[in-house]
């Protein structure tokens, strides 16, 4: 058995493509003597099967056993290695899928082959629907046509079998997984169906004999025509209308299924607002025909999905029906279809409130109302809010969705504190809160402890935020990990504008005392587990409240013995932490769900040993916890903190130490549950068993007893190391070329790349470009890591592989800009260069110069500098030489090119690279020689500061400021861009303040006409200068400067002119006008524009001037400077 499993493992790991090719060829040539029935011809023509009809005749009918065998193998390969071999699979799979599609059947008890077939079709569609940038194609025309036919056939067969199911049984329902499949297929049909389809064609199908018949239950009537603009098609063939199942006996059940699928489609966020509004308006008009409570419930769920999205509901306050359009004439083109027939928020609220008295529709109706209050509260009138309060008061607090609605009411709306809620007794002040608490405690539910806690604060916040469970399968997770699937930006949810910040002492003592008295009274008269949960959680949140829990702990065991497991589970799930003196009842040890809930509440309690309770069925427990962590990823971090849990999983993995197959399998499946220390320890233990030298007798025993060869041990080693890499949590990383290529591509942040390893892994992934692009993306876009030195190496590899280059351009944002940044590394005559619009002559000149700098130095001009800046660090010395030579001849043009390069680099996240180039330029010997000229020094200093302002425009950190060589600018940024000055820089900053204070003092004494020994004109570009100027600029100083004719409006205008005059040596207006033709003036000007912090300080100075009621025209001067 072990040998067979090992052979299957090796075969599946090393030869997936070979296996797939073998299956395709063998199945194509099997049973050639049999004949094909007529309906077989029709299906092959529909799916684009064989090109030759003769070959179709030779294909025989496959048995159910053969179909099951093939679908198991193919679905496993596509699901596990689909992304790795995407192009091959999409090229060959359709021929293999052809005879399997008859297994698409939606029914109550689906067979395993039918489930696997739908999963296989779904996986193929997911692989074909990779999202690219700017509509780049990811498939050829033939593959796209095969995908189109596959999608249409799968949808048609699914809806046909669904219709049959609804016709045969009133209890027929479709699972959530089937809904996700169909929603994804409908969206895929919209994407691949680029041909304008007539409405009549959409409801016509072919029978097996080729004749046409009307497929009435797939009619698209209503969703294919714009309701407001007649005869204007929406071209949306990928949705089903409520006419689905119209001739079915159980048509309301069929409509319910259609509504569930539409809801999944809308949840995807991939439909634009026009389509969403059209769907909602049509369904809203038909709401009176929803006579089934389950159908109304599904409609409420659909509306709850739409409410947070970017759609416009009718608002009677804004739109008045008249002959004129309800928007400006120039905005007419952005009119959204169906908008004028969209319901108003008040209409939706009245509809959902009318459904709340019914127990079946209450949960979804409450969720819909909650979403309206969270995302559309401004459109809800006060009368409607009062109606919501009245309706909620007539429901039951036992419904969790009602508690969420109450939390939204007190968090997102304004309410009258002294109004009443389901109570007429006189309770004095804070009557509404007291009434709500009283109502909650009439039928106490453990869920309500959070709401009670919020009601005790002046400003309650929403307290029932929950995360959606992760239902993605492995292939879908891989596609998202590689950034090949993302949500559309056309449907952006609104943000709930509510602050969660409040003072710690913002509680209402009267309400706290009121709750305290109520809970103590209930504990003494009617002790139940929910009441105990409420009291215990209340005592944790308000430590000043005390309860006699010692007596309660003695009474609880007898009470718990009378509870059912479901009742016990519903209550204990609301503990934030397990009570220290509450023992887990032995009655519930056998109940697996209760035992898991008990463990999750004791994850951080290292004193409780759960291993004794887990000894009965450890495998089931580990599998359940693994599924739980996959569904709720945040819980993985909590569980990893538990030492007992880590020991338990570690022992479970190493339990079969003598069986390398089972041990490797367990490590691969469950090692993600371990903390880093236990993950490392378990890996080393397993590798020690496998190594001949380190394992000693155990390894020899494996080789002899299990017939394990050294090649097998190599495979196990690779598998264990790849699992270890996959389960690392950043920022922990490993280094080395010994990992599996696809695993590295899926988790590149867990590996520390160098020049050698990046070449190795990209070479291993040569046939998997969609995986390789994820490594390229991570290296290019990793702004928090110093990976810029690998950019040139990576992009050279990309340019050598045309297929990888095509994929990277199609999937990586700004890929073209990265290629232009490093274009100096690409051969100008390369075929791959045709993708780029680049200056081939500049590339040729720069490459010749780098190869022979002495002979080809004359080929470089300021225009070539941007290309030259992309060279590798090893050739920076030659780049630096040319920079200073060109700067000495044409400083303005060189400075402009350098500024453009820095701006482009910062936009691409290459701040560190720009800083390193700046430091290399300023630390070179050429810099000291060239900057001996005062005019050139001033020009470079201004350029240097302008570039630094670009570097810190988005984010500024002390680490990057450490690399700034301009001490004044560094201290100025530390003082005005960093929230708190680091302790190591405080002394330097104090000295800097003293120097600026001296400069300000000289400025106030001598003005700007003084010599250069008194005022440093570079100080005019510092925020600290204007701050201290503002502090010292008293009314007396202003009047004194007026006597010396120092007028500040003229001063601000003169800053630029004076700086230019000193830089170019001009002292008169004519000299300055003549010198400005040399374009020196723009250096200082764009520097001042980029100094936002300078202008903010000037603005503070202007605000002070307003206080003394002088120089009202300074504001105009400030605007002119901007």
Secondary structure by P-SEA (a helix, b strand, c coil): caaaaaaaaaaaaccaaaaaaaaaaaaaaccccccccaaaaaaaaaacccccaaaaaacccccaaaaaaaaaaaaaaaaaccccaaaaaaaccccccccccccccccccccaaaaaaaaaaaaaaaaaacccccccccccaaaaaaaaaaaaaaaaaaaaaaaaaaaccccccccaaaaaaaaaaaaaaaaaccccccccccccccccccbbbbcccccccccccccccccccccccccccccccccccaaaaaaaaaaaaaaaaaaaccccaaaaaaaaaaaaaaccccccaaaaaaaaaaaaaaccccccccccccccccccccccccccccccccccccccaaaaaaaaaaacccccaaaaaaaaaaaaaacccccccaaaaaaaaaaaaacccccaaaaaaaaaaacccccccccccccccccccaaaaaaaaaaaaccccccaaaaaaaaacccccccccccccccccaaaaaaaaaccbbbbccbbbbccccccccccccccaaaaaaaaaaaaaaaaccccaaaaaaaaaaaaacccccccaaaaaaaaaaaaaaccaaaaaaaccccccccccccccccccccaaaaaaaaaaacccccccccccccccaaaaaaaaaaaaaacaaaaaaaaacaaaaaaaaaaaacccccaaaaaaaaacccccccaaaaaaaaaaaaaaacccccaaaaaaaaccccccaaaaaaaaaaaaaaaaaacccccccccccccaaaaaaccccccccaaaaaaaaaaacccaaaaaaaaaaaaaccccccccaaaaaaaaaaacaaaaaaaaacccaaaaaaaaccccccccccccccccccaaaaaaaaaaaaccccccccccccaaaaaaaccccaaaaaaaaaaaaaaccaaaaaaaaaaaaaaaaaacaaaaaaaaaaaaaacaaaaaaaccaaaaaaaaaaaaaaaaaaacccccccccccccaaaaaaaaaacccccccccaaaaaaaaaaaaaaaaaaaaacccccccccccccccccaaaaaaaaaaccaaaaaaaaaacccaaaaaaaaaaaaaaaaaccccaaaaaaaaccaaaaaaaaaaaaaaaaaaaaaaaaaaaaaaccccaaaaaaaaac
